[in-house]
Amino acid sequence: MVKKFYREIEGILRRIDGTLGAEDMLRATLDAIVESCSGEYGIESGRLYRGGEGNFELIASVGEYGETILGKTVSRDYPVIRELETERLVMITPENPGFDPEFENQFTHHDYAAIIVGNHPEYILSFGIRRTEDVEGRLHFVLESIRTAVGLKLRHVGLEDQLRQARQIQMSLLPRVLPKLPGFQISAVSIPAEEVGGDIYDCQPVGAGTFGLTIADASGHGLPAALQARDVMTGLRMGIAQEQKIHTTMRKLNKVIHQSGLVSRFISVFYGELEETGSLVYVNGGHCPPLLFSTSGRVFELASTGPVLGPLPDPEYRRGYASLYPGEILVLFTDGLLERKQAGTQDDVDPVEYGRERLINTVQDHMGFSADDILHAIMGDVTVFGNGQSWEDDVTVMVIRRLTAEEFAPKQQLEMVRRDRGLQHSVVRH
């Protein structure tokens, strides 16, 4: 009987909207149990109480008095509540020690069973019972089934809520709008494999005519990776704000991650400062080497200048230098892009990965296109390659393209015309 009932409760919980918060989920569960279990299991009514500092407040009531008794409270010092907090599941009748008939009649005229679920806050689910000969034994199993199933659902809802919050935190760290660096186009995207991911990118002004470019990839994915990526991004921004040298900032970040004790985890980081002149100074902490595409057809790697952050106590990070000339393209990415598996590979054959060469071919086929178009071409190609299946790992791509003289000069001329017109209008007004 208990297995059958547990399956029924699981069915009820599966039908409840998974986007509900914990409290709304419990309200919906209360309604569904009273509706579904009146006949066979003798449950006539139900109430939901939310735990506070010194009492439990009634926040939902189904059957019997209905909503007319909402807001009533039960003190934590009431003997029945003290027993319930100890036992977690109690069958309550007038024979219970400390039972107060006058007080109880405010809530129900039935005997009832109650369970405590959740934590911070706790909730009491209470069910009015229609007495039968075998109600005691049957309902004990029924209530244990409810307590177990609802407890698991609550933990699941709590985890989903944490993931949603982490996702909001992570998304708040990504630039809402990429800044504009005169003479350059910048486009980026980040796709987590789960609700949250360990990839992150950033593009921020760090001085007159200079922008900081960041891409990072925490090992694994999900909540732990997302939180580590968040901490690294926060640390980088603090270092930049304090005008610290980039290799010094990386060493300090590594020290924080290493001393956290999570040495089994690591995060790769590429950070570079790009000037309007096209000069780029960077530090690559074990990240996938970004690819610099020249107009001559050659492709250069911005290789690692130090190890990933985390495992080593005091590594060295050297600076690297590059130049981005007119018409050239810089592509930053995480390994989730290169390691994307080809769809339809047989089980006994090693899966084909998207890989560096296919990425190079895709970019070279679009050298004359805008940064947005190049990014769309990359993501479109890798999506087709994986046949639109879910991502095995987080994927982040940033494309920086320096405009050619022909593309940039008309814009400069237009700005000069606008400034001239502004001066003319100023003269006229005076």
Backbone torsions as a table, in degrees:
resi	resn	phi	psi	omega
1	MET	NA	-43.4	-176.9
2	VAL	-65.3	-35.7	178.4
3	LYS	-65.6	-41.6	179.1
4	LYS	-61.6	-45.3	-178.3
5	PHE	-66.4	-40.1	180.0
6	TYR	-61.4	-39.5	177.1
7	ARG	-63.8	-37.7	178.5
8	GLU	-64.9	-42.8	178.8
9	ILE	-64.2	-42.6	177.2
10	GLU	-59.6	-39.7	177.7
11	GLY	-62.8	-41.5	177.5
12	ILE	-60.6	-47.3	-177.0
13	LEU	-66.7	-34.4	178.0
14	ARG	-65.8	-32.6	-178.3
15	ARG	-77.0	-17.0	-179.2
16	ILE	-76.5	136.3	-175.8
17	ASP	-53.6	121.8	-177.8
18	GLY	-69.6	-11.0	179.5
19	THR	-86.3	-5.2	-179.2
20	LEU	-69.4	148.6	170.9
21	GLY	-74.2	175.4	-175.0
22	ALA	-57.8	-47.3	-175.1
23	GLU	-68.2	-43.8	177.7
24	ASP	-64.6	-35.2	176.6
25	MET	-62.5	-41.8	179.8
26	LEU	-67.0	-38.5	176.2
27	ARG	-60.3	-47.2	-179.6
28	ALA	-64.2	-37.4	179.0
29	THR	-64.7	-43.0	178.3
30	LEU	-58.0	-49.7	179.6
31	ASP	-57.9	-45.5	-174.7
32	ALA	-68.4	-38.4	-178.9
33	ILE	-68.2	-44.2	179.1
34	VAL	-62.8	-41.5	-179.4
35	GLU	-66.6	-39.5	-172.6
36	SER	-87.4	-23.2	-167.7
37	CYS	-113.6	13.9	-177.9
38	SER	-67.2	-46.9	-173.9
39	GLY	-70.0	-65.3	-171.8
40	GLU	-74.3	-31.3	-171.3
41	TYR	-110.7	0.5	172.3
42	GLY	74.2	18.2	178.9
43	ILE	-88.6	114.7	-173.2
44	GLU	-98.0	-30.0	-175.9
45	SER	-152.9	169.1	-179.9
46	GLY	-150.7	150.4	178.8
47	ARG	-140.6	147.4	178.3
48	LEU	-124.1	126.3	179.4
49	TYR	-116.7	140.5	175.9
50	ARG	-105.0	131.3	-178.7
51	GLY	-74.6	135.3	174.0
52	GLY	-120.0	-165.3	-176.1
53	GLU	-65.2	-42.6	-177.2
54	GLY	-123.4	0.5	-177.0
55	ASN	-156.6	178.2	172.0
56	PHE	-116.7	128.6	-179.5
57	GLU	-101.2	135.3	177.9
58	LEU	-74.9	119.4	-176.6
59	ILE	-117.6	-8.9	176.7
60	ALA	-154.5	140.5	-179.6
61	SER	-145.3	126.9	-178.0
62	VAL	-121.3	128.7	179.9
63	GLY	79.9	173.3	178.2
64	GLU	50.4	-109.4	-177.4
65	TYR	-77.7	-17.1	-179.8
66	GLY	61.4	-142.9	-173.5
67	GLU	-79.3	-4.2	-178.1
68	THR	-66.3	-17.7	-177.1
69	ILE	-107.0	7.6	179.8
70	LEU	-60.4	143.4	179.4
71	GLY	96.3	-15.4	176.8
72	LYS	-66.4	151.9	-176.8
73	THR	-124.8	156.9	175.0
74	VAL	-126.2	125.7	-178.4
75	SER	-67.6	144.5	174.5
76	ARG	-65.8	-16.9	178.9
77	ASP	-83.4	-10.8	178.5
78	TYR	-61.4	129.2	-174.0
79	PRO	-52.7	-38.6	179.4
80	VAL	-63.1	-39.7	179.1
81	ILE	-68.1	-40.8	178.9
82	ARG	-61.4	-40.3	177.7
83	GLU	-65.7	-40.7	-179.3
84	LEU	-65.0	-41.2	179.1
85	GLU	-63.9	-27.1	178.3
86	THR	-82.8	-46.5	-173.2
87	GLU	-89.3	-23.0	-179.0
88	ARG	72.6	-18.1	176.7
89	LEU	-147.9	122.6	-175.2
90	VAL	-137.9	134.5	169.1
91	MET	-91.0	123.4	-169.5
92	ILE	-114.7	123.6	177.8
93	THR	-136.4	171.7	177.6
94	PRO	-59.0	-15.2	-179.9
95	GLU	-81.3	-11.4	179.6
96	ASN	-63.6	137.8	177.6
97	PRO	-56.4	130.9	177.7
98	GLY	80.7	3.6	179.6
99	PHE	-61.4	127.9	-178.5
100	ASP	-112.7	101.3	-175.2
101	PRO	-57.3	-42.4	-178.2
102	GLU	-63.6	-43.0	179.1
103	PHE	-66.7	-42.7	-177.1
104	GLU	-65.5	-31.8	-177.6
105	ASN	-65.9	-15.2	173.9
106	GLN	-64.3	-27.6	-172.2
107	PHE	-107.4	-37.4	-176.4
108	THR	-165.2	152.1	171.8
109	HIS	-101.2	0.0	179.8
110	HIS	-90.6	157.3	157.1
111	ASP	-64.8	157.6	-178.7
112	TYR	-149.3	164.6	175.4
113	ALA	-122.3	144.1	-177.0
114	ALA	-135.5	148.0	176.3
115	ILE	-133.9	151.9	173.6
116	ILE	-106.9	133.3	177.5
117	VAL	-133.4	161.2	175.0
118	GLY	80.3	179.4	-179.0
119	ASN	-160.7	128.9	178.7
120	HIS	54.0	68.0	1.6
121	PRO	-91.2	166.1	170.3
122	GLU	-85.6	155.0	175.7
123	TYR	-129.8	147.0	172.3
124	ILE	-110.5	126.0	168.8
125	LEU	-102.3	122.1	-176.0
126	SER	-123.8	134.7	-175.5
127	PHE	-126.9	122.5	173.1
128	GLY	-69.8	137.5	-170.3
129	ILE	-116.8	135.9	169.0
130	ARG	-87.8	116.9	-172.8
131	ARG	-71.0	134.2	170.2
132	THR	-137.0	176.2	-174.5
133	GLU	-61.5	-40.8	-174.9
134	ASP	-106.8	21.7	-174.2
135	VAL	-63.0	-36.2	-176.3
136	GLU	-59.3	-55.1	-177.8
137	GLY	-65.5	-44.9	-178.3
138	ARG	-62.9	-46.8	-174.4
139	LEU	-70.6	-27.6	177.0
140	HIS	-62.7	-44.4	175.7
141	PHE	-64.1	-41.5	-179.4
142	VAL	-60.3	-47.8	-177.3
143	LEU	-67.8	-36.7	175.7
144	GLU	-62.4	-39.4	178.2
145	SER	-63.5	-44.6	178.9
146	ILE	-62.1	-46.8	-176.9
147	ARG	-61.3	-43.2	-179.8
148	THR	-65.6	-49.2	-176.4
149	ALA	-66.0	-44.0	-179.2
150	VAL	-68.3	-37.8	177.0
151	GLY	-59.8	-43.9	177.5
152	LEU	-64.0	-40.9	179.2
153	LYS	-64.4	-40.8	179.0
154	LEU	-61.5	-43.3	178.6
155	ARG	-63.6	-38.1	178.1
156	HIS	-64.5	-44.9	179.1
157	VAL	-62.9	-41.0	179.7
158	GLY	-62.4	-41.2	178.3
159	LEU	-65.4	-42.9	179.1
160	GLU	-62.2	-38.4	178.8
161	ASP	-65.0	-41.5	177.1
162	GLN	-62.5	-40.9	179.2
163	LEU	-64.8	-39.9	177.7
164	ARG	-62.8	-42.4	178.9
165	GLN	-64.3	-42.6	178.8
166	ALA	-63.4	-38.6	177.5
167	ARG	-61.7	-42.5	178.8
168	GLN	-63.5	-41.5	178.1
169	ILE	-62.5	-46.5	-178.1
170	GLN	-62.2	-45.8	-178.7
171	MET	-65.3	-31.2	179.2
172	SER	-68.0	-22.5	178.9
173	LEU	-81.5	-23.6	178.1
174	LEU	-75.0	140.4	179.2
175	PRO	-62.1	128.9	179.1
176	ARG	-64.7	-42.3	177.1
177	VAL	-132.2	129.5	178.8
178	LEU	-69.9	131.8	-179.5
179	PRO	-67.3	162.0	-178.5
180	LYS	-105.3	125.0	174.2
181	LEU	-106.1	117.6	-176.2
182	PRO	-50.2	128.7	178.8
183	GLY	90.5	1.3	-177.3
184	PHE	-132.9	154.5	170.1
185	GLN	-118.2	137.2	-179.5
186	ILE	-132.2	132.8	178.3
187	SER	-142.3	143.9	-175.8
188	ALA	-152.7	156.8	175.7
189	VAL	-151.4	148.7	175.9
190	SER	-137.5	127.6	-177.9
191	ILE	-124.3	112.6	178.5
192	PRO	-77.7	146.1	177.8
193	ALA	-73.8	-27.5	177.6
194	GLU	-119.6	-165.3	179.2
195	GLU	-56.2	-39.9	174.2
196	VAL	-130.4	160.0	-177.2
197	GLY	-136.1	177.2	-178.7
198	GLY	-100.6	3.5	176.4
199	ASP	-90.9	147.3	174.8
200	ILE	-156.4	151.0	176.2
201	TYR	-136.9	163.6	-179.6
202	ASP	-155.8	153.5	174.8
203	CYS	-149.3	111.9	-174.4
204	GLN	-137.5	144.2	172.8
205	PRO	-66.9	136.0	179.5
206	VAL	-122.3	5.5	179.1
207	GLY	167.6	177.4	-178.9
208	ALA	-62.3	117.8	177.2
209	GLY	69.0	21.1	-179.8
210	THR	-135.1	136.7	179.2
211	PHE	-125.7	142.3	174.8
212	GLY	-93.1	129.6	179.8
213	LEU	-113.8	128.3	-178.8
214	THR	-131.7	139.5	167.1
215	ILE	-142.7	135.3	-175.3
216	ALA	-140.9	154.6	-176.4
217	ASP	-145.4	107.7	176.8
218	ALA	-80.4	145.2	-179.8
219	SER	-62.6	141.9	-177.1
220	GLY	77.0	-165.2	174.2
221	HIS	-153.7	-179.9	-174.8
222	GLY	90.8	-164.8	-171.2
223	LEU	-59.7	-49.6	-178.3
224	PRO	-58.9	-42.2	179.7
225	ALA	-65.2	-39.7	-179.4
226	ALA	-63.4	-42.1	-179.3
227	LEU	-66.6	-37.6	178.9
228	GLN	-68.5	-40.9	177.3
229	ALA	-62.4	-39.0	178.2
230	ARG	-60.7	-45.2	-178.2
231	ASP	-63.4	-40.3	179.3
232	VAL	-65.2	-43.7	179.9
233	MET	-63.1	-41.2	178.3
234	THR	-62.8	-43.6	178.9
235	GLY	-63.2	-40.8	178.4
236	LEU	-63.0	-44.5	-179.6
237	ARG	-63.8	-37.6	177.9
238	MET	-64.8	-43.5	178.9
239	GLY	-62.2	-40.9	179.2
240	ILE	-65.4	-43.4	-179.6
241	ALA	-61.8	-32.2	179.8
242	GLN	-88.2	5.7	177.5
243	GLU	57.5	36.9	175.4
244	GLN	-78.8	153.2	175.0
245	LYS	-66.3	145.4	-170.2
246	ILE	-65.9	-35.3	179.8
247	HIS	-71.8	-28.6	175.4
248	THR	-68.8	-42.3	178.0
249	THR	-60.2	-42.2	-179.6
250	MET	-63.7	-40.4	179.6
251	ARG	-64.5	-40.5	179.1
252	LYS	-66.2	-41.6	177.5
253	LEU	-62.1	-44.1	179.0
254	ASN	-58.7	-42.2	-178.9
255	LYS	-61.7	-42.6	179.3
256	VAL	-62.7	-46.2	-178.4
257	ILE	-66.5	-42.6	-179.2
258	HIS	-63.1	-42.6	-177.3
259	GLN	-75.9	-10.5	177.9
260	SER	-68.2	-16.0	180.0
261	GLY	91.7	-9.0	-179.9
262	LEU	-90.4	54.1	-176.3
263	VAL	-70.8	-13.7	175.5
264	SER	-76.7	-12.5	177.6
265	ARG	-106.9	154.3	178.3
266	PHE	-150.0	167.6	178.4
267	ILE	-142.8	131.3	176.0
268	SER	-92.8	141.6	-176.0
269	VAL	-139.7	131.7	167.5
270	PHE	-115.0	126.8	176.2
271	TYR	-133.4	129.2	179.3
272	GLY	-137.3	154.1	176.4
273	GLU	-116.9	116.2	-174.5
274	LEU	-105.0	127.4	179.3
275	GLU	-99.2	163.1	178.7
276	GLU	-59.3	-26.4	179.4
277	THR	-72.9	-11.1	-176.4
278	GLY	96.1	-5.8	178.4
279	SER	-70.6	136.9	-178.9
280	LEU	-131.2	122.6	171.4
281	VAL	-112.7	136.6	-171.1
282	TYR	-147.9	163.9	168.3
283	VAL	-128.5	130.5	178.9
284	ASN	-116.2	104.4	179.1
285	GLY	-90.9	77.4	174.9
286	GLY	68.1	17.7	-177.8
287	HIS	-89.0	159.4	174.7
288	CYS	-51.3	126.0	-177.9
289	PRO	-60.0	119.6	173.3
290	PRO	-59.0	154.9	-176.6
291	LEU	-110.2	128.5	177.9
292	LEU	-107.1	116.9	-175.6
293	PHE	-99.4	115.3	178.5
294	SER	-87.0	160.8	178.9
295	THR	-72.1	-13.0	178.0
296	SER	-80.7	-8.2	-178.0
297	GLY	100.9	-9.9	178.6
298	ARG	-78.3	151.7	179.4
299	VAL	-125.3	127.5	-178.9
300	PHE	-114.3	145.4	176.5
301	GLU	-101.0	137.8	171.9
302	LEU	-94.1	86.3	-168.5
303	ALA	-70.0	169.2	179.6
304	SER	-60.5	140.7	174.0
305	THR	-116.2	11.4	178.8
306	GLY	177.2	171.1	-176.5
307	PRO	-79.7	171.3	173.5
308	VAL	-60.4	156.9	-179.2
309	LEU	-83.1	135.1	173.3
310	GLY	127.8	-61.3	-170.6
311	PRO	-67.1	-37.6	-174.1
312	LEU	-97.5	145.4	-175.9
313	PRO	-73.5	-36.6	-173.3
314	ASP	-149.7	65.5	-178.6
315	PRO	-78.4	164.8	175.2
316	GLU	-100.3	142.3	176.2
317	TYR	-124.4	116.2	178.4
318	ARG	-90.4	159.7	174.1
319	ARG	-90.9	144.8	173.5
320	GLY	-115.6	159.3	-176.9
321	TYR	-133.0	141.7	176.2
322	ALA	-150.8	167.3	176.3
323	SER	-131.7	138.5	179.2
324	LEU	-110.4	108.1	-177.0
325	TYR	-90.3	162.3	-179.6
326	PRO	-51.7	133.3	-179.9
327	GLY	87.5	-7.6	-177.8
328	GLU	-89.2	160.5	-172.7
329	ILE	-130.6	136.5	173.6
330	LEU	-116.2	126.7	-179.0
331	VAL	-118.9	119.7	175.2
332	LEU	-105.3	143.3	-176.4
333	PHE	-159.6	165.7	174.2
334	THR	-105.3	165.9	-173.2
335	ASP	-69.6	-13.5	175.4
336	GLY	-61.3	-26.0	177.3
337	LEU	-72.2	-52.5	-176.4
338	LEU	-67.3	-30.3	-175.4
339	GLU	-92.5	8.6	176.2
340	ARG	-58.9	128.0	-176.1
341	LYS	-85.2	143.2	176.5
342	GLN	-74.4	133.1	-179.3
343	ALA	-70.6	149.0	174.2
344	GLY	85.9	6.1	178.0
345	THR	-69.6	135.7	-179.7
346	GLN	-67.8	152.4	-175.1
347	ASP	-60.9	-33.0	-176.1
348	ASP	-91.0	9.8	179.6
349	VAL	-120.9	135.6	177.6
350	ASP	-60.1	129.8	-177.2
351	PRO	-65.2	142.3	177.4
352	VAL	-81.1	133.6	179.1
353	GLU	-99.5	155.9	-179.1
354	TYR	-56.7	-53.7	168.3
355	GLY	80.1	165.3	-176.1
356	ARG	-67.8	-41.8	-174.8
357	GLU	-65.8	-39.1	179.8
358	ARG	-68.3	-37.3	176.1
359	LEU	-61.0	-45.9	-179.9
360	ILE	-59.7	-45.6	-179.8
361	ASN	-60.8	-41.4	-178.9
362	THR	-63.5	-44.8	-179.5
363	VAL	-67.3	-44.5	-178.6
364	GLN	-63.4	-28.8	176.5
365	ASP	-71.8	-11.9	-175.9
366	HIS	-127.4	30.3	-175.0
367	MET	-60.6	-33.2	-178.4
368	GLY	-86.7	3.6	-175.6
369	PHE	-91.7	168.9	177.9
370	SER	-73.7	165.0	178.2
371	ALA	-60.1	-40.1	177.6
372	ASP	-60.6	-45.4	-178.1
373	ASP	-66.0	-37.8	178.9
374	ILE	-65.6	-43.4	178.5
375	LEU	-61.0	-44.8	179.1
376	HIS	-63.2	-36.7	179.0
377	ALA	-65.6	-43.1	178.8
378	ILE	-62.2	-51.0	-176.5
379	MET	-67.7	-34.3	176.3
380	GLY	-65.7	-42.0	-178.6
381	ASP	-67.5	-43.1	-178.2
382	VAL	-71.3	-28.7	176.5
383	THR	-69.3	-44.3	176.6
384	VAL	-62.5	-40.7	179.6
385	PHE	-57.5	-40.1	179.2
386	GLY	-91.8	8.5	177.5
387	ASN	57.3	33.5	175.6
388	GLY	70.1	9.3	-179.0
389	GLN	-72.7	165.4	-178.9
390	SER	-61.5	153.5	-177.4
391	TRP	-76.4	135.5	176.9
392	GLU	-77.2	-26.1	-178.3
393	ASP	-145.0	162.7	176.6
394	ASP	-62.6	145.8	-179.0
395	VAL	-131.5	127.1	176.5
396	THR	-135.1	136.6	179.5
397	VAL	-138.2	136.2	173.3
398	MET	-129.1	132.1	-179.3
399	VAL	-118.8	125.5	175.9
400	ILE	-119.0	123.8	-179.7
401	ARG	-123.4	128.7	175.3
402	ARG	-88.5	129.2	-179.0
403	LEU	-66.7	149.2	174.0
404	THR	-75.4	166.3	179.6
405	ALA	-60.1	-37.9	-179.8
406	GLU	-66.1	-36.4	179.9
407	GLU	-75.3	-36.2	-172.8
408	PHE	-84.3	-36.3	-175.3
409	ALA	-59.1	-46.3	179.2
410	PRO	-58.2	-36.1	179.7
411	LYS	-67.0	-41.4	178.1
412	GLN	-63.3	-41.3	-180.0
413	GLN	-63.6	-39.6	179.2
414	LEU	-63.9	-39.9	178.2
415	GLU	-64.2	-39.3	178.5
416	MET	-64.0	-40.9	177.8
417	VAL	-61.9	-43.5	179.8
418	ARG	-62.4	-41.4	178.8
419	ARG	-65.1	-42.1	179.2
420	ASP	-61.1	-43.0	179.5
421	ARG	-63.6	-37.4	178.6
422	GLY	-63.3	-40.4	178.2
423	LEU	-66.3	-40.7	179.4
424	GLN	-61.5	-44.8	-180.0
425	HIS	-62.9	-36.5	179.1
426	SER	-63.2	-42.7	-179.6
427	VAL	-63.4	-42.0	-179.2
428	VAL	-62.8	-42.8	-178.0
429	ARG	-65.0	-32.2	179.2
430	HIS	-84.2	NA	NA
